[in-house]
Amino acid sequence: MSEETEVKSVVSETEFSHQVGKKALRKLKAQRHATQTIWSGLGMMGMIGWSVVVPTLLGAALGLWIDKHYPGSHSWTLMLLVAGLGLGCFNAGHWVAKENREIREQEESNHE
C-alpha cells in the first residue's frame, strides 16, 4: 500500500468511527428518553382530560344554578355545558399544539 492509500484508509476509519459513535450515543439517549416519554404521555393524557372535564362540569353546574334560580324557556344547563365543552376542547388543543412545538424544537436541536 502506498502512503496516500494508508492516510485515506485511516481518515475513512476515523469518520466511520465517529459516525458509529454518534449513532450509538443517539440510541442510548433514545432508550433513556423512552421511559420518560411513556410517563409524560400518560400525564399529558390526564392533563388533556381534565382540561376538558373541568370547564364542562363548571358550565353544567353554573347552568343548573341559573335554571334553578331563574327558570326560563331555554335550558342554561345545556347551553353552558356545551360552552364549557367547547372551551375545554379549545384548551386541550392549545396544550397539544404547545407540546408538539416543544417536541419538534427538541428534535431539531438534537439533529444539529
N, C-alpha and C positions, 0 to 999 in steps of 0.2 A: 504494500500500500504506500501511496505517496503521502507526503506530509500534508498536503492540501486535503486529501480524502479523509485523513485522520481527524483534522480540525473540523471538517464538516460533520463527521460522524459524532464527535464529542458535542458539538453545538446542537445537533438534532436530538441527541440523547438528553441534553440538558433541557431543551424546550419540551421534549416529551415528558421528562420527569416533572417539570413544572406544571404541565397540563394535568398529569395524573394526580399530583398533589392538590391542585385546585379542586378537581372533581371529588377527591376523597374528602377534603375539608367541607365542601358543599353538601356531600352526602351525610356526613356526621352532623352537620348543623341541621339538616332537614329531619334527621332521626330525632334529635333533641327537641326540635320545634313541633314534631307531630303530636306529642303528648300535650303540649301547651295548646295546640290548635283544637284538639278534641274538647278539652275543658273550656276553652274560650268559646268554642262553637255552641256548647251546651248552655253556657252562661248567656251568650247572645240570644239564643232561642228564648230563654226565660225572660230576658230583658225586653225583647220584642213583644212577647206575650203579655207581659204586664203593662207595657206602654200602650197596648190596645185595650186591655181589660179595664184598667183604672178609669180612663175617660168615659168608656162606655157605661160602666156602673155608676159613675158620678152623674152622668147625664140622665140615666134612668132614675136614680134616687131623687135628683132635683125635679124631674118631671113628675114623679109620684107626689112629691111635696106640693108642687104647684097645682096638680089635679085635685089633691085633697083640699087645699085651702082656697083655691079659686077655680071651681068647676066651670067648664065651658063646653062648647060643641066640638072642640078639637082635643086630641089626646097629646098633652105635653110630654107624657112619658114616652110615647113612641117617637115623637119628633126629636126630643133631646137624646134618646137612646141612639137614634141614627146619627145625630150630630156628633155625639161622643165617639161612636164607632168610626165615623169619617175622620175626626181629629186624631184618634188613636192610630188609624192606618197611615195617615199623613206623618205622624210622629215616628212610626215604625219604619216607614220608607226613608225618612231622614236619617235614622240611625244606620240602616243598611247601607245607604249611599256613603255615609261617613266612613264606616268600616271598610267598605270596598275601596274607597280612595286611599285609606291608610295602607291596606294590603298591597295595592298597586305601587304606592310610593316605596314600600319596603322592598318589593321585588325589583323595582328599578334601581334602587340603591345597592342591592345585592349583586346585580348583574354588572355594575360598573367597576 
